Amino acid sequence: MKQRHSLAAILVLGVLLGGACQSSARTLTVSAAADLSDAFSESGRLYTAESGVGVSFNFGSTGQLAHQVELGAPCDIFAAASLDYILDLEKKGSLIPGSRQVYGVGRLVIWSRIDSPVKVAQIQDLNQAAVKRIAIANPE
């Protein structure tokens, strides 16, 4: 299992790095959405072990990171949580043309605690009077 995990991490960083993994740089700077910190930190360690190239991470909100990129912050890879920010940076000429890659596709998930008396199987179930709280990511 560990080897499969290692291979997957190397493949993910390889896709994100594209030609950069061929460079002579000894450290890559990666700005990435905060929700990627666990997966990318592990992937970075594995990538460094395999390639000898260090990876330095800058995690934060996609909006803040996009602003940093726009202002010229050093960044070899920008893994955003929203395509809109990437498209905006492309329009402004802040990204290398043709370098955009999709690294994942998100899905909305509804779940409730197993011990909850409220059973939620579909979005309409949230209209039940018993539903008192709903937690969501940034609503914007």
C-alpha positions in Angstrom: 0.0 0.0 0.0 2.8 2.4 0.9 4.4 1.9 -2.6 1.1 2.7 -4.3 0.7 5.8 -2.2 4.2 6.9 -3.1 3.6 6.3 -6.8 0.4 8.3 -6.7 2.1 11.2 -5.0 4.9 11.2 -7.5 2.4 11.1 -10.4 0.4 14.0 -9.0 3.4 16.2 -8.5 4.7 15.1 -11.9 1.5 16.2 -13.6 1.6 19.5 -11.8 5.2 20.1 -12.5 5.1 19.3 -16.2 8.4 20.5 -17.6 9.5 22.0 -14.3 10.5 18.5 -13.0 13.1 18.4 -15.7 14.7 21.7 -14.6 18.0 22.1 -12.8 16.3 23.9 -9.9 17.0 22.4 -6.5 13.9 23.7 -4.8 10.4 24.2 -6.3 8.1 26.8 -4.8 4.5 25.6 -4.7 1.5 27.8 -3.7 -1.5 25.7 -3.0 -5.0 26.0 -1.5 -4.9 25.3 2.3 -7.1 22.2 2.0 -4.3 20.5 0.0 -1.7 20.9 2.8 -1.8 17.4 4.1 -1.7 15.7 0.7 0.8 18.1 -0.9 3.1 18.0 2.1 3.3 14.2 1.9 3.6 14.3 -1.9 6.4 16.9 -1.6 8.4 14.7 0.8 8.0 11.7 -1.5 8.8 13.8 -4.6 12.0 15.1 -2.9 13.0 11.6 -1.9 12.6 10.3 -5.5 14.0 13.3 -7.4 16.4 15.1 -5.1 14.5 18.3 -5.8 13.3 20.1 -2.7 9.7 21.5 -2.5 8.8 24.6 -0.6 5.1 25.2 0.1 3.0 28.3 0.6 -0.5 27.3 1.7 -3.4 29.7 2.0 -6.7 30.7 0.5 -6.8 30.6 -3.2 -7.8 34.3 -3.4 -4.9 35.4 -1.3 -2.4 33.2 -3.2 -3.8 34.4 -6.6 -3.2 38.0 -5.4 0.4 37.1 -4.4 1.0 35.5 -7.9 -0.4 38.6 -9.6 1.9 40.8 -7.6 4.9 38.7 -8.7 5.5 36.4 -5.6 7.9 33.6 -6.5 5.9 30.6 -7.5 6.8 27.6 -9.7 3.4 25.9 -9.3 0.0 27.3 -8.2 -2.6 24.7 -7.3 -5.9 26.7 -6.8 -9.1 25.5 -5.4 -11.1 27.5 -7.9 -10.7 27.7 -11.7 -12.0 31.3 -11.7 -8.8 32.6 -10.1 -6.6 30.7 -12.6 -8.6 32.1 -15.6 -8.3 35.6 -14.2 -4.5 35.2 -13.8 -4.3 33.9 -17.4 -6.3 36.9 -18.7 -3.9 39.2 -16.8 -0.8 37.5 -18.2 0.4 36.3 -14.8 0.7 32.6 -15.8 2.8 30.8 -18.4 0.5 30.4 -21.4 -0.6 26.8 -21.9 0.6 25.7 -18.4 -2.8 25.2 -16.8 -3.6 21.6 -15.8 -6.6 20.2 -14.0 -5.4 18.2 -11.0 -8.7 17.2 -9.5 -12.5 17.6 -9.7 -14.5 18.4 -6.6 -17.8 17.0 -5.6 -20.4 18.2 -3.2 -21.1 15.7 -0.4 -23.9 15.6 2.1 -23.3 13.6 5.3 -24.5 13.5 8.8 -23.2 11.8 11.9 -24.1 8.1 12.3 -25.7 8.8 15.7 -27.8 11.7 14.3 -31.6 11.3 14.3 -31.7 13.3 11.1 -31.2 11.2 8.0 -29.9 13.1 5.0 -29.6 11.2 1.8 -30.2 14.0 -0.7 -30.2 17.8 -0.9 -33.9 18.1 -0.3 -33.6 16.4 3.1 -31.9 19.6 4.4 -35.4 21.2 4.4 -36.5 18.9 7.3 -37.5 20.9 10.5 -35.1 18.6 12.4 -32.1 20.1 10.5 -30.8 22.8 12.8 -27.3 23.5 11.5 -25.6 23.2 8.2 -21.8 23.6 7.8 -20.5 24.6 4.4 -17.2 25.8 2.9 -16.8 29.4 1.8 -20.3 30.2 0.3 -18.8 32.6 -2.2 
